[in-house]
Amino acid sequence: LMGLAKRDQLNPRELAAQVVEQLDVADCCEPVEIAGPGFLNFRLKTEALSAALISAANGEHLFCRATTEPRTIVIDYSSPNVAKPMHVGHIRSTILGYTLARTFRLLGHRVVTDNHIGDWGTQFGKLLVGWKEHLDRDALSQDALVEMERLYKLVNSASDKDGSVLTRARGELVKLQNGDTENLAIWHEMIDLSRHQFDEIYGRLGVEFDETLGESFYNARLKGVVDELIAQDIAEESDGAQVVFFNDHKSLKKHPAIVRKSDGAANYTTTDLATLEHRQDSWQPSEVIYVTDGRQQLHFQQLFELYNRWKPDHGMKLKHVWFGAILGEDGKPFKTRSGEIVRLSGLLDEAEQRAFDAVSEKNPDLPEEERHNIARVVGIGAIKYADLSGNRQSDYEFSWDNMLALVGNTAPYLLYAVTRIRSIFRKLGDESLTQPGSFALGQAEELTLAKHLLRFGLVLEQVIDECRPNYLCNYVYELAGYFASFYENCPVLQAEGDIRAQRLALCNLTGQVLKTGLETLGLETTERM
């Protein structure tokens, strides 16, 4: 209350006393105490905590409830470029974006996810030259994205040395833009082949999209967007281009935005304006979230300011959720030993293989198929969790040893906690669970665990408010730790009567919350490790 007291020039303790006088929390809290210069201490009654546990045990909620005021949220994430393999840099946007979508949905919001793939642009002129003059069909059938990337690099290198190659590329691009039948057919094949391989990776990651509207989808809107900006005196001509100047904007004053180049072509800013307009018209969202790396901060500052000027009454909250880079253990950008960018498919393969080797070493008697399934869940989960568990705006060092460790804030540790809880109920056999009529919570470890369970919904709200899934990672990690302490100090299967029923119910609720939390983070769980 100190901030409020300072603002209104009041005595903090006197203000606290006035607040306490108006509070009506006797049904769930002990008498509220004023501490220090104006803090309020609330102590939850054991009876209120017990009631919350009982309603959760009866299936009425899982310590979180769907909002009574659902919003429509559009989330733009992943967005790879056609004709190029997805690389390690794509995983952060993909995993972070999908986790945010799952969290918003868990809390009852309507979410539209859109994969804004790069399927248009000047690079297709060079790709078309490469396709027509150098295509290896056998290589294309084996790995289409690698072959298309080879074609682009080949023509791009040749165009640096031979101006006629660049001239041919520009000619092929113009033909594509003018609707040439052959070039359109090749372009569509490039997109289909790319999306097929993208979808294979998304399938392995367990990631889905409601829409995949690439840049080309908005081509018909681009001229109208720029014409409106000119008509509203937002854009003006400068050196033959149409430019928006932000002279009255402190941070953008030195960063004008081009919306039509001097050759008449549109650019990313124009396309993104058209995309926002389409999203507003189609879904009327209250919020649009873009999940990209931090290098695009200036672009989105320009985009949001420009859209606000163009459509000042749009009513949408526009948010750029940015993240840092993935580094190797040497602190430099994460690459292969040969200095190449790490392909995402290869990274997932290695994660599964490393996890399979670990599972086979610890449990060689498990059937091979089960070991492979555990390795898939643990390996892919380890990569996801390592990405999500830190502050998204910080760079993080990619370390196989750290992410696959069975101790610490890692996916294997948390997945093992789930299997440990499930093993308790396997030991029960056919014995049916008795729902307790109350929770005594007589031991400190029981009380700590119960209080933490109650925080689940609050943490989910924090995640969507700040778009920071690491809050949920910290929560489930702490939950696993509190459960371990509870299980070590509070006998469960050896207990009797009501205490046994209460502790089994606590185990069951912890297992449900852990599973839900991990699934919200995009992690599958497994019966055994």
C-alpha positions in Angstrom: 0.0 0.0 0.0 3.0 2.3 0.3 2.9 3.4 -3.4 -0.8 4.3 -3.1 -0.2 6.1 0.2 2.7 8.1 -1.3 0.6 9.0 -4.3 -2.3 10.3 -2.2 0.0 11.7 0.5 -1.4 9.5 3.2 0.2 7.8 6.2 0.8 4.2 5.0 -0.2 2.5 8.3 -3.3 4.6 8.6 -4.3 3.6 5.0 -3.6 0.0 5.8 -5.9 0.2 8.9 -8.7 1.7 6.7 -8.2 -1.2 4.2 -8.3 -3.8 6.9 -11.5 -2.3 8.3 -13.2 -2.7 4.9 -11.9 -6.2 4.2 -14.3 -9.2 4.5 -12.1 -12.2 4.4 -13.0 -13.9 7.7 -14.3 -17.0 5.9 -10.9 -17.8 4.4 -8.3 -15.9 6.4 -7.1 -15.4 10.0 -7.4 -11.8 11.1 -5.3 -9.6 8.7 -2.2 -8.1 10.4 -0.5 -4.8 9.6 3.2 -5.1 9.5 6.1 -2.6 9.1 5.3 0.7 7.3 2.1 -0.6 5.7 2.3 -4.2 4.7 -0.7 -6.5 5.1 -0.2 -10.1 6.1 -2.8 -12.6 5.1 -2.8 -16.1 6.7 -5.1 -18.6 4.9 -7.2 -20.7 7.3 -6.5 -24.4 7.2 -10.3 -24.9 6.7 -10.3 -22.8 3.6 -7.3 -24.6 2.2 -9.0 -27.9 2.9 -12.2 -26.8 1.2 -10.2 -25.9 -1.9 -8.5 -29.2 -1.9 -11.8 -31.1 -1.5 -13.4 -29.3 -4.4 -10.3 -30.0 -6.6 -10.3 -33.7 -5.5 -14.0 -33.9 -6.5 -13.1 -32.6 -10.0 -14.7 -29.2 -9.7 -11.5 -27.5 -10.7 -7.7 -28.0 -10.8 -6.8 -24.8 -8.9 -7.5 -22.7 -12.0 -10.8 -21.7 -13.6 -11.6 -20.5 -17.1 -12.1 -16.7 -17.3 -15.6 -15.3 -17.3 -14.4 -12.6 -19.8 -12.7 -14.5 -22.7 -10.6 -12.5 -25.1 -9.6 -13.3 -28.7 -5.8 -13.5 -29.0 -3.9 -13.9 -32.3 -0.4 -15.4 -31.8 2.1 -15.2 -34.7 5.0 -17.6 -34.2 7.6 -19.9 -36.0 7.3 -18.4 -39.5 10.1 -20.2 -41.3 11.1 -19.2 -44.9 10.1 -21.5 -47.7 12.9 -23.4 -49.5 15.2 -23.4 -46.5 15.6 -26.0 -43.8 14.3 -25.0 -40.3 17.3 -24.4 -38.0 17.9 -24.3 -34.3 16.9 -20.6 -34.2 13.3 -21.5 -35.2 12.8 -23.6 -32.1 12.5 -20.6 -29.7 9.7 -18.9 -31.5 7.9 -22.2 -32.2 8.0 -23.5 -28.7 7.4 -20.2 -26.9 4.5 -19.2 -29.2 2.7 -22.6 -28.9 3.2 -22.6 -25.1 1.6 -19.2 -24.8 -1.3 -20.4 -27.0 -1.9 -23.4 -24.7 -1.8 -21.3 -21.6 -4.3 -18.7 -22.9 -6.6 -21.6 -24.0 -6.3 -23.3 -20.6 -7.6 -20.1 -19.0 -10.6 -20.0 -21.4 -9.5 -17.5 -24.0 -10.0 -17.9 -27.8 -6.7 -18.2 -29.5 -5.9 -18.0 -33.3 -2.4 -19.3 -34.1 -0.9 -18.2 -37.4 2.3 -19.5 -39.0 3.3 -16.5 -41.2 5.7 -18.4 -43.5 8.0 -16.5 -45.9 6.6 -17.7 -49.2 7.2 -14.6 -51.3 10.0 -12.2 -52.2 13.0 -11.5 -54.4 14.7 -14.8 -53.4 12.3 -16.7 -55.6 13.8 -15.2 -58.8 17.1 -16.9 -57.9 15.3 -20.1 -56.9 13.5 -20.2 -60.2 16.8 -19.9 -62.1 18.3 -22.6 -60.0 15.3 -24.9 -60.4 15.2 -24.6 -64.2 18.9 -24.8 -64.8 20.5 -26.9 -62.0 17.7 -29.0 -60.3 18.7 -32.5 -59.2 15.4 -34.4 -59.0 16.9 -37.3 -57.0 18.3 -34.9 -54.4 14.9 -33.1 -54.3 13.1 -36.4 -53.5 15.6 -37.2 -50.7 15.6 -33.8 -48.9 13.7 -31.1 -50.8 14.8 -28.2 -48.5 18.4 -29.1 -48.6 18.3 -29.2 -52.4 16.4 -25.9 -52.7 18.9 -24.3 -50.3 21.7 -25.6 -52.6 20.0 -24.1 -55.6 19.7 -20.7 -54.0 23.3 -20.6 -52.8 24.5 -21.7 -56.2 22.6 -19.0 -58.1 23.3 -16.3 -55.5 27.0 -17.0 -55.7 26.9 -17.0 -59.5 25.0 -13.7 -59.6 27.7 -12.0 -57.6 30.2 -12.9 -60.3 28.0 -12.7 -63.4 25.5 -9.9 -63.9 23.6 -11.9 -66.5 22.6 -14.4 -63.8 21.1 -11.6 -61.7 19.3 -10.3 -64.8 17.8 -13.8 -65.5 16.7 -14.0 -61.8 15.0 -10.7 -62.0 13.2 -11.7 -65.2 12.0 -15.0 -63.6 10.7 -13.0 -60.6 8.8 -10.6 -62.8 7.2 -13.5 -64.7 6.2 -15.0 -61.3 4.7 -11.8 -60.1 2.8 -11.4 -63.4 1.3 -14.9 -63.1 3.4 -16.9 -65.5 1.9 -20.4 -65.5 5.2 -22.4 -65.4 6.7 -20.2 -62.7 3.6 -20.3 -60.6 3.5 -24.1 -60.8 7.2 -24.4 -59.7 6.5 -21.9 -56.9 3.6 -23.9 -55.6 5.7 -27.1 -55.7 8.4 -25.3 -53.7 5.8 -24.3 -51.1 4.2 -27.8 -50.9 7.5 -29.5 -50.5 8.6 -27.0 -47.8 5.4 -27.3 -45.9 5.5 -31.0 -45.9 8.9 -31.0 -44.3 7.9 -28.2 -41.9 4.9 -30.3 -40.8 7.1 -33.3 -40.1 9.1 -31.2 -37.6 6.0 -29.6 -36.1 4.6 -33.1 -35.6 7.7 -34.2 -33.7 7.4 -31.1 -31.6 3.7 -31.6 -31.0 3.0 -28.1 -32.4 0.0 -27.1 -34.4 -1.4 -24.0 -36.1 -4.9 -22.8 -36.8 -3.7 -20.9 -39.9 -0.7 -20.9 -42.2 -1.2 -17.7 -44.2 2.1 -16.9 -45.8 3.2 -13.5 -47.1 1.8 -14.2 -50.5 -1.7 -14.3 -49.1 -1.6 -10.5 -48.6 -0.2 -9.5 -52.1 -3.6 -8.2 -53.3 -3.8 -5.9 -50.3 -0.4 -4.2 -50.6 -1.1 -1.5 -53.1 -4.3 -0.4 -51.2 -2.4 -0.2 -47.9 0.2 2.2 -49.4 -2.4 4.2 -51.2 -4.3 4.7 -48.0 -1.1 5.8 -46.1 -0.5 8.3 -48.8 -4.1 9.6 -48.9 -4.0 10.0 -45.1 -0.6 12.0 -45.3 1.1 9.3 -43.3 3.5 8.3 -46.0 5.4 10.7 -48.2 7.7 10.5 -51.2 11.5 10.5 -50.4 14.0 9.7 -53.2 11.4 7.9 -55.2 10.2 5.7 -52.3 7.1 6.1 -50.0 8.4 6.6 -46.5 6.8 7.2 -43.1 8.8 9.6 -40.8 8.3 9.5 -37.1 9.6 13.0 -36.3 7.4 13.3 -33.2 8.3 9.9 -31.8 11.4 10.0 -29.5 12.7 6.5 -30.1 11.8 6.3 -33.8 12.8 9.8 -34.8 15.9 8.6 -36.6 14.3 5.4 -38.0 11.9 6.2 -40.8 10.0 3.2 -42.3 9.8 2.5 -46.1 6.4 1.2 -47.2 7.1 1.2 -50.9 10.6 1.0 -52.4 11.7 3.3 -55.2 11.2 0.5 -57.7 7.6 0.2 -56.7 8.0 -3.0 -54.7 6.5 -3.5 -51.2 8.5 -4.9 -48.3 8.1 -6.6 -44.9 6.6 -3.5 -43.3 3.9 -3.3 -46.0 3.1 -7.0 -45.8 2.9 -6.8 -42.0 0.5 -3.9 -42.1 -1.7 -5.8 -44.5 -1.5 -8.8 -42.2 -2.6 -6.8 -39.2 -5.5 -5.4 -41.2 -6.6 -8.9 -42.2 -6.4 -10.1 -38.6 -8.4 -7.2 -37.4 -11.1 -7.7 -40.1 -11.2 -11.5 -39.8 -11.0 -12.2 -36.0 -11.5 -8.9 -34.2 -8.8 -9.8 -31.6 -8.3 -7.9 -28.5 -4.6 -8.7 -28.7 -2.0 -9.7 -31.4 1.2 -11.2 -30.2 4.3 -11.6 -32.3 7.0 -14.1 -31.1 10.3 -13.4 -32.7 14.0 -12.9 -31.7 15.1 -9.6 -30.2 16.8 -8.4 -33.4 13.3 -7.4 -34.8 12.4 -5.0 -32.0 12.9 -1.9 -34.1 10.7 -3.4 -36.9 7.8 -4.1 -34.6 8.1 -0.7 -32.9 7.8 0.9 -36.3 5.0 -1.5 -37.3 2.9 -0.8 -34.2 3.3 2.9 -34.4 2.5 2.9 -38.1 -0.6 0.9 -37.6 -1.8 3.1 -34.7 -1.5 6.1 -37.1 -3.2 4.3 -39.9 -6.1 2.9 -37.9 -6.1 4.8 -34.6 -9.4 3.2 -33.4 -8.4 -0.4 -34.0 -8.6 -1.2 -30.3 -6.1 -4.1 -30.4 -3.2 -4.5 -28.0 -0.1 -5.1 -30.1 2.7 -6.9 -28.4 6.2 -8.1 -29.5 7.3 -11.0 -27.4 11.0 -11.2 -28.1 13.7 -13.6 -27.0 17.5 -13.9 -26.9 19.8 -16.1 -28.9 20.9 -19.8 -28.4 24.6 -20.0 -27.8 27.0 -22.9 -27.7 28.8 -23.8 -24.5 31.7 -21.6 -25.8 29.3 -18.6 -25.5 29.2 -18.1 -29.2 26.2 -18.6 -31.6 25.3 -22.3 -31.5 26.7 -24.0 -34.7 28.0 -27.4 -35.8 31.7 -28.2 -35.4 32.2 -27.2 -39.1 30.6 -23.8 -38.4 27.3 -24.5 -40.1 23.9 -23.5 -38.7 22.4 -26.5 -36.7 19.4 -28.0 -38.5 16.4 -28.5 -36.3 15.7 -32.0 -37.6 19.2 -33.1 -36.8 19.0 -31.5 -33.3 15.8 -33.5 -32.6 17.4 -36.7 -33.8 20.4 -36.2 -31.5 18.1 -35.4 -28.6 16.2 -38.7 -29.0 19.4 -40.7 -29.6 21.1 -39.3 -26.4 18.0 -40.0 -24.4 17.7 -43.5 -25.9 21.3 -44.3 -24.9 20.6 -43.1 -21.3 17.4 -45.1 -21.0 19.1 -48.2 -22.4 22.0 -47.9 -20.0 19.7 -47.5 -17.0 16.9 -49.9 -18.1 18.3 -52.4 -20.6 15.5 -54.9 -19.9 12.7 -52.6 -21.1 11.4 -53.5 -24.6 13.2 -51.6 -27.3 9.9 -50.0 -28.5 9.2 -48.7 -25.0 12.8 -47.4 -24.7 12.4 -45.5 -28.0 9.1 -44.0 -26.8 10.6 -42.9 -23.5 13.6 -41.4 -25.4 11.3 -39.5 -27.7 9.3 -38.0 -24.8 12.4 -37.2 -22.7 14.6 -36.0 -25.5 12.1 -33.7 -27.2 10.8 -32.6 -23.8 14.4 -31.7 -22.6 15.0 -29.4 -25.6 11.6 -27.7 -25.1 12.0 -27.3 -21.3 15.5 -26.0 -21.5 14.3 -23.3 -23.9 11.3 -22.3 -21.8 12.8 -22.5 -18.3 15.0 -19.4 -18.5 14.2 -15.7 -18.9 13.2 -15.5 -22.6 15.0 -12.2 -23.1 18.3 -13.7 -22.1 20.6 -15.6 -24.4 21.1 -19.2 -23.2 23.8 -21.8 -23.6 22.8 -25.0 -25.2 24.2 -27.9 -23.1 23.1 -31.5 -23.6 24.5 -32.5 -20.2 22.5 -29.9 -18.4 19.2 -30.4 -20.3 19.3 -34.2 -20.0 20.3 -34.2 -16.3 18.1 -36.1 -13.9 18.6 -33.5 -11.2 17.8 -29.8 -11.2 15.3 -27.8 -13.1 15.1 -30.1 -16.1 12.5 -32.0 -18.1 13.9 -35.4 -17.1 13.7 -34.5 -13.4 10.1 -33.4 -13.7 9.0 -36.3 -16.0 10.5 -38.6 -13.4 8.5 -36.9 -10.7 5.3 -37.7 -12.7 6.3 -41.4 -13.1 7.1 -41.6 -9.3 3.6 -40.4 -8.5 2.0 -42.8 -11.0 4.0 -45.7 -9.4 2.3 -45.0 -6.1 -1.1 -45.7 -7.7 0.1 -48.8 -9.5 1.0 -50.2 -6.1 -2.6 -49.8 -5.1 -3.7 -52.3 -7.7 -7.5 -52.6 -7.8 -8.0 -50.7 -4.6 -10.3 -47.8 -5.2 -9.5 -44.3 -4.0 -11.6 -42.9 -1.1 -12.2 -39.2 -1.4 -11.4 -37.5 1.9 -14.1 -35.4 3.6 -11.4 -33.0 4.8 -7.7 -32.4 4.9 -6.0 -32.2 8.3 -2.7 -31.0 6.9 -1.1 -31.7 10.2 2.5 -31.9 9.0 4.5 -28.9 7.6 5.3 -30.7 4.4 1.6 -31.4 3.7 0.7 -27.8 4.3 3.5 -26.5 2.1 2.5 -28.8 -0.7 -1.2 -27.9 -0.4 -0.4 -24.1 -0.5 1.7 -24.5 -3.6 -1.0 -26.4 -5.4 -3.4 -23.5 -4.7 -1.0 -21.1 -6.5 -1.3 -22.9 -9.9 -4.0 -20.6 -11.4 -2.2 -17.5 -10.2 1.0 -18.6 -11.9 -0.9 -19.3 -15.2 -2.3 -15.7 -15.0 1.3 -14.4 -14.6 2.4 -16.4 -17.6 -0.2 -14.8 -19.9 0.1 -11.3 -18.4 3.9 -11.2 -19.1 4.2 -13.9 -21.8 6.9 -15.6 -19.7 6.5 -19.4 -19.5 9.5 -19.7 -17.2 7.1 -18.7 -14.4 5.3 -22.0 -15.0 8.6 -23.9 -15.3 9.7 -22.5 -11.9 6.3 -23.5 -10.4 6.3 -27.1 -11.6 10.0 -27.5 -10.5 9.1 -26.2 -7.0 6.0 -28.4 -6.9 8.1 -31.5 -7.7 10.5 -30.5 -4.9 7.7 -29.9 -2.4 6.2 -33.3 -3.3 9.6 -35.1 -2.9 9.9 -33.6 0.6 6.3 -34.5 1.4 6.7 -38.1 0.2 9.9 -38.5 2.2 8.5 -37.2 5.5 4.8 -38.2 5.3 4.1 -41.9 4.9 1.4 -42.5 2.3 0.8 -46.2 1.6 1.8 -47.0 5.2 -0.6 -44.5 6.7 -4.0 -45.6 7.9 -7.6 -44.4 7.6 -8.4 -40.8 6.9 -4.7 -39.7 6.8 -4.0 -42.3 4.1 -6.9 -41.1 2.0 -5.9 -37.5 2.4 -2.3 -38.2 1.5 -3.3 -40.3 -1.5 -5.5 -37.4 -2.6 -2.6 -35.0 -2.3 -0.5 -37.3 -4.4 -3.2 -37.5 -7.0 -3.8 -33.7 -7.1 0.0 -33.1 -7.4 0.2 -35.6 -10.3 -2.7 -33.9 -12.1 -1.2 -30.4 -11.7 2.3 -31.6 -12.7 0.9 -33.3 -15.8 -1.3 -30.3 -16.7 1.6 -27.9 -16.1 4.0 -29.9 -18.3 1.4 -30.4 -21.0 0.8 -26.7 -21.0 4.5 -26.3 -21.6 4.2 -28.8 -24.5 5.8 -31.8 -22.8 4.3 -35.3 -23.0 4.5 -37.5 -19.9 5.3 -41.2 -19.7 4.4 -44.0 -17.3 8.0 -45.2 -16.8 11.4 -43.7 -17.2 
